[in-house]
Amino acid sequence: MGHQFRPEYRQLSVLKENFPDVPMIALTATAIPPEVRQDIVRQLNLADPAVYVGSFNRENLQYAVAGKKDAYPQLIDYLRSNPDRSGGIIYFSSKKRTEEIAERLRDDGIRALPPYHADLPDNYRHRVQEQFIRDEIDVVCATNAFGMGIDKPDVRFVIHYDMPRSLEAYAQETGRAGRDGEASDCILFYSPGDRRKNLIALENDCLDRPDLYSLTVRKLNDMIAFCETVRCRREHLLRYFGETFTGVPCGGACDICLVPGGEFIDGREIAEKIVTCIAGLPGTFGVTHIADLLAGSKNSKILARGGHQNLPSYNSGREYSSDQWSSFIRQLIATGYLDQSSGRYPVVTVNERSRAILSGDENVRLASPKESRARGGE
């Protein structure tokens, strides 16, 4: 919550204590989930206040998540295929990569320099902002330091080269696109390995604030669920912020609804194998270990687990690779069929919806596996 990141927020409660009869209003322009709104009421000691929440639905924004492998070729292809869509922001998690990609784009003929991040001088960053607003450059390569207070209504695309750590950050940054109401693209490059990279960064960030770690991990898991979902991304995003969206499919306003049924398979048998495997484990384990079991991996971690290679589920999913099983498991987590704990070593557990899979009462849709490595009767 806000006060967990900035403890001074708690001190605002003295206003109500010292001025109990003075009307008070709390405002935020940031997209926040319902529990945060409740926390604001509690921290400010507001008594039964009226709460007004605007819609988070930006109908002119199209959401898409693309594989991070070969991200740069995909990026340059998008920019060259949309020459009329000048005026966009590309977000990166590191200052070094911001500079590297900006230089590559310039070498490839894109007006993308200079880069923008917090370590640059104020006058330099101000010049970048002015050049962007005046359309003197088409693309700004930036860290999340860029965007606050930028008055440019015709940003046609926001691309995340690296995954944000929370849906709040994602909503805020993509919200800078299309403020003029015209169609705009929001593209995010994602790899399952992003979770581990972000966990390492979060551990370093929370060294002095261990109380924040579980909260930030939960938010990271929510972000990954958005990337892994096989349902409408607009519906998923709005549901996170407490808003019901009834327009599914969203008419092509997200990559999943754009190709309904085109890249998906009936996942009931796959889901049943996963749930059966988890339910039969002598303890709780993470995504990778479960995937390795199903794929019949002979790695040392499987063999070191006291006979896990002898479990009934071992090698029961040999038609897919460990990476593919990991993807299936994460999709089931994203859609609520499995639970995943927070913490440094998250484990996967079954829930009521998992049991519905075993009873055959659930229709499960999964993204079609890529680069299937069927191994026949191995």
N, C-alpha and C positions, 0 to 999 in steps of 0.2 A: 504494500500500500504506500501511498505517498509519504506518510510520516516515517515509514521504515527506511526510506531512502533519505529523507530530510527530517530528522527528529524535531527541528524547530516548528514544524507544522502542528505538533501537539500543543505548543504554547499558545496557539490561537484560541484555545478553549477558554483562556482567561477573559477574553472579550465578553463572552456571554455571562461569565461569573461577575464581572465588574459592571456590566451594563445590561442587566437582565431585561429591562423594558425597551431596549433599543432594537428595532427590527434588524434582522441580519439576513443577508443573501450570500450564498456561496456559488461561485461560477467556475466552470472549467470548459475550455474549448477542446480538450483532449478526449478522444474516445476512450471510455473506461467501462469495465464490466459492472454488473449490478452490485457485487459485493463491495466494490470500491466506493460506490455511491453511498452504500449503507455505512461504510467506515467513515466517510466524511461527516455524515450526520452525527455519528457517535462521538467522533473526536472533537467536533465543535459544540457538543452539548445542545444540539438543536432539538426542540420539543415538537414532535409530530409535524414536521415541516411539509409544505407542498413541494413535490419534486416534479420538475419538468425536464423531459428528455427529448431532444430532437432526434429525428431519424438518422441513423448512420448509413443508410442506403444511398450510395452514389450511383444512380442508374446509368450514367454515361461512362463509367469505368469498367473495363474488361479485365478480368483477373486470369492469369495463366502462370503455371509452374512448369519449368522446363528442367530437364536433366542437366547437371552441372558439367558432365563430361563434354569436352569441346565447347565450353561456354563462349569463348572468344569468337570462334567461327559463327556460332549462332547469333552472337551480338552484332557482328559486322554485317551478317546477312540481313538481319532485321533493319539496321540503319540504312543499308543500301536499297533495300526493298521498299522503304518508306521515306523517300527523299522529301516528300511534302510534309512529313511530320517532324519538322525541325523544332527545337525547343524541348529538350528532355533532360532528365537527371538520372545518372547512373550511380547507385550507392555501393560503397565498398566497406568492409569491416576494418581494413588497415590502410594507413596513410601510404605505405610503400606501394601497395597494389594500385591505389588511386593514381599515383604518379606513373607507374609502369603502363597501365592500360590507357591513360590519357596520351602518353607518348606513342603507343602502338596505333591508337586511333588517328592521331595526327599523321603518322607515317602512311596510313591507309587512306588519307584524303578526307578525313572527317574533321570538321571544325570543333575540336574537343578540348583544346588547351585554353587556359591553364587549369591545373587541378585545384581542388579546394579541400583544405583540412585545417584543423585547429592550430597546428604549429606554424602556419604561415602568418606573416605580419598582417595587422589589421588593414592597412592601406591596400595591400595586395588582394586580400579577400574582398574588400569593398569594390575594387576594380573588377574582379570576377563577377560579382553580383550585378554590377552596372552593365557589363558586356552581355551578360545573359539576358537581362531585362530588355536591353536594346536590340536583341537578336543579332549581336555581332559574333556570337559563338552559338553553335547548334546544341552542343552537349556539354554538360558539366559533370565531370567525374569527381565525386565527393564522398567524404565520410558523412555521418549523420550530423556533423556540425553545420551542414548547409541546409537551408530551407526555412528556418525560423524567420518570419518577417519578410520573406521574399514576395513582393507584390507582382506576380506574373500570372495572369489568369489563363494563358494559353499554353501551359506546359502539356505537351501532347503525350508524353510517356514518362513513366518512372520505372526504372529497371534496377532490381536488386541483384548485383553480381554475387553478393554474399547474403546469406539468410539473416534477417534481423533476429534478435533474441526474444522478442515478444510480439504478440499480435497488436498490442497497443502501439509499439513503435512502427510496425508495418502499416497499420491504419493511418497513423499520423503522416508517414512519409509518402504513401501512395495517395493520400488525400491532397497532396500538392499538385496532382495532375487534374486537368480538366475543370478548373474552377469557373471557366466560362460556359460550362454546360455542354461543350462539344465532346465527341467520342475520344477517349484516351485509353492508352494501354498501360497495364501494370503487370510486369513480367518479373518472375523471381526464379533464379537459378538455384537448384537444390540438389544436394547429395545426402544420402543417409549418414555419411561420415561427418556432416556438419554438426551433428549432435555432440559427438565426442570433442571436436575442436572447440565448440562453445562451452562445454563443461569445463575444459581445462582453463579457458579464459575466465569463466565465472569463479572458479576456485581461487584464482589469483586476485580477482576483483573483491572477493568477499573475505580475504584473509583477516581484515580488521573488523568485519561485520559478519560473523558466522551465522547470526540470526537471519540474515538475508538469503542465505544459500538455498534453503528449501523452497522459498518463494520464487526465486529467480529460476530455479530448475523447473518448477511447475509451469511457469510462464514459457520457458523454452519448450517443454513438452507440448504445450498448447499450440505453439508456433509450428512444431513438427507435425502435429495432427492436421493442421491446415494444409501443409505441404503433401501429406500422405493420403488425405481423404479421397474417396472415390465418389463422393457426393458433391452437389453444387457448392462451389467455393463461396459464392455470395451468401447462400443460406448459412453455411458454416460460420462465416465471419460475423454475420448479423446475430446469429444465435449466441455467439461468444459474448457479444455486447448486450445481450438480453432482449433482442428484437426478433420477432417472429416474421419470417419471410415466406409467403405462400405462393410465390411465383415460380416454383421449381417445376420443370427446368427453366432456367432464367433467360431463355431466348438467345443463347450464344454469348451471354455476357461473362462467361467463364469458360475455360478450356474444356472442362468436363461436360458441360451442357452443350458445347459447340459440336461435339461428336458423340451424341448419346448412343451408347451400345457399340460404338465403333472400335474401341480398344479395350473392351471389358469382357470378362468371362463369368460363367456360372461358378462361383467359388465355394459351393456348399461342401463338396468333398474335400477340398483343400482346407477349409475352415475346420471341418470335423477332425482331420488329421492333426491339426495344430492343437485344438482343444484337448483331444485325447492324449496327445503327447504331454502337454502341460499338466493335465490332471493325473497322469501316471508317474510324474517325477517325484523322487524322494526328497522334496525340498523345493525351494523357489530359485529360479535362474533367469538370466537375462535373454534378450532377443537372440544374440549370436549363438549362445549355447543351444538353445532350442532349435534354431535353424540348422546348426551343425548336426544335431541328433537326427533330425528328419532326413537330411541329405546323406547321412551315413558317413560323415567325416571321420577320418582316422587321426585327427590331430591329437596332440598330447593332452589337451585339456579334457577331451572326451574320455580318453583312456585312463586319465588320472582320477576320474570321478568314481572309482570303485565299481567298475562294471557297468557304466552307462551304455556301453556298446552292446550290452545284453538285454537292455530294456526292449519291450515289444515295439515301441515306436522308432527304434533305431533303424535307419535306412528305409523306413516305410515311405519316404517321399523322395526316393532316388531319382525320380523323373525330373526333379528341379535341383538347381544348385543351392548352396547355402545362402548366397546373396539373394536369390529369388525368394527363398523361404523367409529371409529377413524382411523383404519387402511385403510379403503377404501378412506376416505377423504385425508389422507396423500399420498396415492398412486396417487390420482388425482392431488395433488399439485406437486408431484415429476415428473409427466408426462406432466405438463403444462396445465391441464384442469381447474385448479383453481389457484388463486394467494394467497400468504400469506405475510403479512406485516412483517417487522422487529420490534424490540423493545421488551420490557419486556412482553407485552400482545399482541401477534400477532393475527390478525384477518384474516379470510378467505373471499375472495371475488370472484365473477364470472368474466370471461373475454370472449373474442370472441370465444375461443374454448369451453367454457362452453355452450354458446348459440348454438353452433353446435350440442352439445349433445341433447338439447331440440328439435332441428329440425330433429333428427334422422339420421343425416349425418355422425355420428362418430361411428366407431367400437371400443369399449372400452374393453380392457383386464385387468382384476384384478386378484391379487393373491387369490387363494381359501381361504375362511375364515376358521380359525382353531377353533375347539371346538364350533361349532355353537350351539346357545342356542335358538332354535325356540320355540315360546311360543303359537303357534296355534292361537286361537281366544281370547287370553287374552285382 
